[in-house]
Amino acid sequence: MSDEHEHEDEPLSEAEERLLADLGRVVGTEPAPAGLVARAEGLLAYADLERELVELLDSAAAEPAGSRGVPSADSLIFELGSGSVSLELRVRGDAVVGQLLDGRLVAVTLQVIGSEALTAPVDALGRFSLSPAPRGPARLLLDDGTGRPLATDWFVA
């Protein structure tokens, strides 16, 4: 309800009365399970998590998190799954290109916050290219054919 009904002695409008009656029919008379309110409040704490992540990664000082080795200004190296997958990644113009250094992958999916995911196959030499790649906070989902994709840390594409 709105803030205009802060005082309990004020009458509700006809529309508010109908809404409360409809909610009562939907919810029923059963009491809420124990701890439901606390769990719901805990979930609401994550509602803006993606927006906060974008703000963190959007800063000019954002470092390529989770990278290994000494990447050049346009290169990231990721190692995942205790070294089971290692790849080098570069952002070139409107494309994200990569080379599998170790491991086996069948496809790579680029997830950029606020954009549609983009998937590309990995060729016999371990190369892949995702184009046109949107800009922004991104991560890769790596498909090794097992049905359980590995995810890289977030980086700025």
C-alpha positions as semicolon CSV with decimal commas, in nm:
position;residue;x (nm);y (nm);z (nm)
1;M;0,000;0,000;0,000
2;S;0,105;0,361;-0,040
3;D;0,244;0,590;0,227
4;E;-0,083;0,785;0,237
5;H;-0,225;0,514;0,468
6;E;0,032;0,545;0,742
7;H;-0,242;0,582;1,001
8;E;-0,450;0,272;1,060
9;D;-0,767;0,470;1,127
10;E;-0,784;0,606;0,771
11;P;-1,026;0,416;0,546
12;L;-0,895;0,220;0,248
13;S;-1,012;0,306;-0,102
14;E;-1,249;0,070;-0,281
15;A;-0,965;-0,044;-0,514
16;E;-0,739;-0,119;-0,215
17;E;-1,020;-0,315;-0,046
18;R;-1,066;-0,526;-0,365
19;L;-0,691;-0,584;-0,391
20;L;-0,669;-0,702;-0,031
21;A;-0,970;-0,932;-0,080
22;D;-0,810;-1,080;-0,395
23;L;-0,479;-1,130;-0,215
24;G;-0,660;-1,300;0,073
25;R;-0,822;-1,549;-0,168
26;V;-0,489;-1,622;-0,339
27;V;-0,282;-1,656;-0,023
28;G;-0,544;-1,842;0,178
29;T;-0,564;-1,880;0,554
30;E;-0,263;-2,105;0,609
31;P;0,010;-1,936;0,816
32;A;0,339;-1,862;0,639
33;P;0,609;-2,128;0,688
34;A;0,860;-2,055;0,963
35;G;1,148;-1,842;0,840
36;L;0,978;-1,744;0,511
37;V;1,006;-1,371;0,575
38;A;1,376;-1,396;0,666
39;R;1,448;-1,604;0,353
40;A;1,258;-1,358;0,133
41;E;1,447;-1,064;0,281
42;G;1,774;-1,249;0,220
43;L;1,683;-1,303;-0,146
44;L;1,592;-0,935;-0,186
45;A;1,946;-0,847;-0,079
46;Y;2,062;-1,001;-0,409
47;A;1,812;-0,811;-0,626
48;D;2,063;-0,541;-0,722
49;L;2,370;-0,764;-0,726
50;E;2,406;-0,751;-1,107
51;R;2,374;-0,369;-1,108
52;E;2,637;-0,342;-0,835
53;L;2,868;-0,573;-1,031
54;V;2,830;-0,352;-1,338
55;E;2,924;-0,047;-1,130
56;L;3,233;-0,224;-0,995
57;L;3,349;-0,346;-1,335
58;D;3,267;-0,019;-1,509
59;S;3,535;0,170;-1,320
60;A;3,838;0,277;-1,522
61;A;4,059;0,104;-1,267
62;A;3,898;-0,238;-1,320
63;E;4,164;-0,507;-1,328
64;P;4,116;-0,830;-1,524
65;A;4,002;-1,043;-1,230
66;G;4,096;-1,408;-1,224
67;S;4,361;-1,382;-1,492
68;R;4,686;-1,571;-1,463
69;G;5,031;-1,490;-1,587
70;V;5,125;-1,147;-1,711
71;P;4,867;-1,044;-1,969
72;S;4,945;-0,773;-2,216
73;A;4,715;-0,471;-2,236
74;D;4,485;-0,656;-2,479
75;S;4,519;-1,015;-2,356
76;L;4,380;-1,219;-2,065
77;I;4,480;-1,570;-1,968
78;F;4,232;-1,779;-1,768
79;E;4,298;-2,108;-1,592
80;L;3,995;-2,296;-1,463
81;G;3,912;-2,622;-1,293
82;S;4,251;-2,678;-1,130
83;G;4,427;-2,624;-1,463
84;S;4,186;-2,841;-1,664
85;V;4,114;-2,551;-1,902
86;S;4,352;-2,273;-1,989
87;L;4,282;-2,013;-2,256
88;E;4,408;-1,681;-2,387
89;L;4,155;-1,414;-2,475
90;R;4,183;-1,091;-2,674
91;V;3,935;-0,816;-2,755
92;R;3,995;-0,702;-3,113
93;G;3,767;-0,434;-3,255
94;D;3,414;-0,572;-3,226
95;A;3,531;-0,932;-3,175
96;V;3,647;-1,139;-2,881
97;V;3,893;-1,401;-3,003
98;G;4,057;-1,677;-2,808
99;Q;4,292;-1,972;-2,821
100;L;4,263;-2,279;-2,603
101;L;4,604;-2,339;-2,446
102;D;4,520;-2,654;-2,252
103;G;4,212;-2,873;-2,213
104;R;3,922;-2,965;-2,439
105;L;3,628;-2,741;-2,529
106;V;3,353;-2,771;-2,787
107;A;3,204;-2,421;-2,759
108;V;3,249;-2,089;-2,584
109;T;2,966;-1,853;-2,486
110;L;3,023;-1,484;-2,416
111;Q;2,785;-1,336;-2,158
112;V;2,783;-0,956;-2,139
113;I;2,554;-0,799;-1,880
114;G;2,254;-0,645;-2,051
115;S;2,316;-0,821;-2,386
116;E;2,224;-1,150;-2,548
117;A;2,472;-1,433;-2,507
118;L;2,692;-1,511;-2,807
119;T;2,818;-1,867;-2,869
120;A;3,093;-1,992;-3,102
121;P;3,241;-2,337;-3,165
122;V;3,602;-2,415;-3,082
123;D;3,793;-2,539;-3,390
124;A;4,042;-2,828;-3,406
125;L;4,328;-2,592;-3,318
126;G;4,144;-2,458;-3,010
127;R;4,054;-2,121;-3,166
128;F;3,724;-1,936;-3,140
129;S;3,587;-1,596;-3,238
130;L;3,281;-1,420;-3,101
131;S;3,160;-1,136;-3,319
132;P;3,009;-0,881;-3,304
133;A;3,080;-0,877;-2,932
134;P;2,897;-0,626;-2,713
135;R;3,100;-0,411;-2,473
136;G;3,078;-0,421;-2,096
137;P;3,125;-0,654;-1,800
138;A;3,150;-1,006;-1,942
139;R;3,243;-1,364;-1,870
140;L;3,286;-1,680;-2,074
141;L;3,098;-2,005;-2,030
142;L;3,318;-2,289;-2,150
143;D;3,145;-2,602;-2,281
144;D;3,366;-2,909;-2,256
145;G;3,088;-3,143;-2,370
146;T;3,002;-3,276;-2,024
147;G;2,690;-3,061;-1,984
148;R;2,843;-2,868;-1,694
149;P;2,994;-2,547;-1,837
150;L;3,282;-2,378;-1,658
151;A;3,264;-2,001;-1,610
152;T;3,553;-1,757;-1,614
153;D;3,575;-1,464;-1,378
154;W;3,414;-1,140;-1,496
155;F;3,622;-0,909;-1,714
156;V;3,553;-0,595;-1,917
157;A;3,507;-0,663;-2,289
